[in-house]
Amino acid sequence: MGQVILITGPARSGKSEWAETWARESGKTVIYVATATNNPDDAEWQERIQQHQNRRPQDWVTLEVPTTLSITLADTKANSCVLVDSLGTWVANLLEQDEVSWASTVAEFLVTVQLVAADMVFVAEETGWGIVPAYPLGRKFRDRLGALVRQLGGMCDSVYLVTGGYALNLTALGTRLPDSTD
């Protein structure tokens, strides 16, 4: 298994820039895995995608992978650094899966992460720091993403929280919780 980094934080905190710094400094061939897809009918979304694209060096390989993340990770070479931006969008893309299918998808993803020899940098949004969403789909998203981030974080070499213009190394500052039973 290569080095695995998780970078999490709120919207517009600089998570992606911190992840891009990690990938750039790896000295390896960077494969940028975008879980978002272009939507020409949403100008604001297209602007966000364009901002991300403008920051990336020209020599990075970009793959749009809205759902088949495990397959993409399994195909990477050991001498590369894979940057996945973002897990929140990936979870949103798979919200229609029932609980059994989702559990299988997560299990496959976590096993794949452990088997990949490439370095991997994952970006994930932090949700659930505010009110409980008033609608079922919002709660489902929040709970699935929160559980995934916790499970992945337990496997990572380093976990960073990016907020207020700072990247905090949680692995150096914190104590890892036991694995969750829920």
C-alpha positions in Angstrom: 0.0 0.0 0.0 1.3 3.4 -0.9 0.9 6.5 1.3 -2.7 7.4 2.0 -3.7 10.9 3.0 -7.1 12.2 3.9 -7.8 15.9 3.7 -11.2 17.1 5.1 -12.8 20.4 6.0 -15.7 22.7 5.3 -16.6 24.3 1.9 -14.1 26.8 0.5 -11.6 26.0 3.2 -8.7 25.2 0.9 -8.9 21.4 1.0 -8.4 20.9 -2.7 -5.4 23.3 -2.7 -3.8 21.4 0.2 -4.4 18.1 -1.6 -2.9 19.5 -4.8 0.2 20.6 -2.8 0.6 17.0 -1.5 0.2 15.6 -5.0 2.6 18.1 -6.6 5.3 17.5 -3.9 5.0 13.7 -4.2 7.3 13.9 -7.3 5.2 11.2 -8.9 3.0 11.2 -11.9 -0.3 12.7 -10.7 -3.7 11.3 -11.7 -6.4 13.7 -10.7 -9.7 11.8 -10.2 -12.6 14.2 -10.4 -15.8 12.7 -9.1 -17.9 15.6 -10.3 -19.1 15.7 -13.9 -19.6 18.7 -16.1 -23.1 20.1 -16.2 -23.4 22.7 -19.0 -26.9 23.8 -17.6 -25.3 24.9 -14.3 -23.0 27.9 -14.9 -21.9 28.2 -11.2 -21.0 24.5 -11.1 -19.0 24.9 -14.3 -17.2 27.8 -12.8 -16.1 25.7 -9.8 -14.9 23.0 -12.0 -13.0 25.5 -14.2 -11.3 27.0 -11.1 -10.0 23.5 -10.1 -8.9 22.8 -13.7 -7.0 26.1 -13.9 -5.0 25.3 -10.8 -3.8 21.9 -12.0 -0.5 21.6 -13.9 -0.9 20.6 -17.6 1.0 17.3 -17.1 -1.5 15.9 -14.6 -3.8 13.2 -16.0 -7.5 14.0 -15.3 -10.1 11.3 -15.1 -13.8 11.9 -14.5 -15.0 9.1 -12.3 -18.4 9.8 -10.9 -19.1 6.3 -9.5 -16.5 3.6 -10.4 -13.8 4.8 -7.9 -12.6 1.4 -6.8 -12.0 0.2 -10.4 -10.1 3.4 -11.2 -7.9 3.1 -8.0 -7.2 -0.6 -8.7 -5.8 0.3 -12.1 -3.2 2.8 -10.9 0.5 2.2 -11.1 2.8 2.2 -8.0 4.8 5.2 -9.3 1.8 7.5 -9.3 0.0 9.8 -6.9 -3.8 9.6 -7.2 -5.7 12.7 -6.0 -9.5 12.0 -5.5 -11.5 15.2 -5.3 -14.0 14.6 -3.7 -15.5 11.8 -1.7 -18.6 13.9 -0.9 -19.4 14.2 -4.6 -18.8 10.4 -5.0 -21.2 9.7 -2.1 -23.8 12.0 -3.6 -23.5 10.3 -7.0 -24.3 7.0 -5.3 -27.1 8.1 -3.0 -29.7 6.1 -4.9 -28.0 2.8 -3.8 -29.9 0.9 -1.2 -28.1 0.2 2.1 -26.9 -3.3 1.1 -25.5 -2.0 -2.2 -23.9 1.0 -0.4 -22.3 -1.2 2.2 -20.8 -3.4 -0.6 -19.5 -0.3 -2.4 -17.8 1.0 0.7 -16.3 -2.4 1.6 -14.9 -2.7 -2.0 -13.5 0.8 -1.8 -11.8 0.3 1.6 -10.3 -3.0 0.5 -9.1 -1.4 -2.8 -7.4 1.4 -0.9 -5.5 -1.1 1.2 -4.3 -3.0 -2.0 -3.2 0.0 -4.1 0.5 0.6 -4.3 0.2 4.2 -5.5 0.1 7.1 -3.1 -3.5 8.4 -2.7 -4.8 11.7 -1.5 -8.5 11.9 -0.8 -10.5 15.1 -0.4 -13.7 14.9 1.7 -16.1 17.5 2.9 -17.0 17.8 6.5 -20.8 17.6 7.1 -22.9 17.3 10.2 -21.3 20.2 12.1 -24.6 22.0 12.1 -28.2 21.1 12.4 -29.6 17.7 11.4 -31.0 17.9 7.9 -34.7 18.2 7.9 -35.1 15.8 5.0 -34.3 12.1 4.6 -31.9 12.4 1.7 -29.8 15.1 3.4 -29.5 12.9 6.5 -28.6 9.9 4.4 -25.8 11.9 2.6 -24.5 13.3 5.9 -24.5 9.9 7.6 -22.9 8.0 4.7 -20.2 10.6 4.1 -19.4 10.9 7.9 -19.1 7.1 8.3 -17.0 6.8 5.2 -14.6 9.5 6.3 -14.2 7.9 9.7 -13.5 4.5 8.2 -11.0 5.8 5.7 -9.4 8.1 8.2 -8.6 5.1 10.4 -6.6 3.6 7.5 -4.7 6.7 6.5 -1.1 7.6 7.2 -2.1 11.2 7.7 -5.4 13.0 8.2 -5.7 16.8 7.8 -8.4 19.2 8.7 -8.3 22.4 6.6 -10.1 25.3 8.1 -9.6 29.0 8.7 -6.6 29.1 6.3 -4.7 26.3 8.2 -4.1 22.7 7.6 -4.0 20.8 10.9 -2.4 17.4 11.0 -5.0 15.5 13.0 -2.8 12.4 13.1 -0.1 14.3 14.9 -2.4 16.3 17.2 -5.2 13.9 18.0 -5.9 10.4 19.3 -7.4 7.9 16.9 -10.8 6.6 18.0 -11.6 2.9 18.0 -13.4 1.6 14.9 -17.1 2.5 14.9 -19.6 -0.2 15.4 -22.4 1.5 13.5 
